[in-house]
Amino acid sequence: MSCRHTSASKRTAKPAQVTRTKQSFDDQLRRISDEKEDNSLIIPFSLLVIASYLNRLHFKEIINERLRWDPAQWKYSPRVLAQIMVLSVFVPSRKKVALSCIHEAFVGIDLTYLVGEEIDPETLNDDLFGQLLDRMYEYGCSTLYRSISLTVRTTFDLPQNYSPMKKVLEYYQSYGGYSKS
């Protein structure tokens, strides 16, 4: 009977390296949660990655430089609203988010770390995003898109003739899913 007990304990014993790795992960997680002031708010990893790319592209600066706006009439700057609108696509809710429901998508998510300003998700509404879209149209959507695309190409050192759409079409043509005719 003692033999059975010994062999069972050998099977359930974890290697020392796994235990150490788990402990170090637990320590890191505890440190992060201790450093964070408000543990009720979360920041999904996907949003952190997208926000870091937008920051690297100076996305917010591009938006504020190009769009006309009056700080006295806007609750948040166009740069913040544009970044929130881009991030809303990546909120891990597995469904599309309407402009009128963006405030619901960001409930419980710490927007301060994502956009650099203190934002209460409850104050986000479709009127704010409607104003943003109006200003984007006024400036010229194609012009704004070209400006951002050029920034992407230069920031990531992409070749001048690089075309993501061309790559998508080549993929579909190679698998018979799309023909040019």
Order of alpha helices (4+ residues) and beta strands (2+ residues): alpha-alpha-alpha-alpha-alpha-alpha-alpha-alpha-alpha-alpha
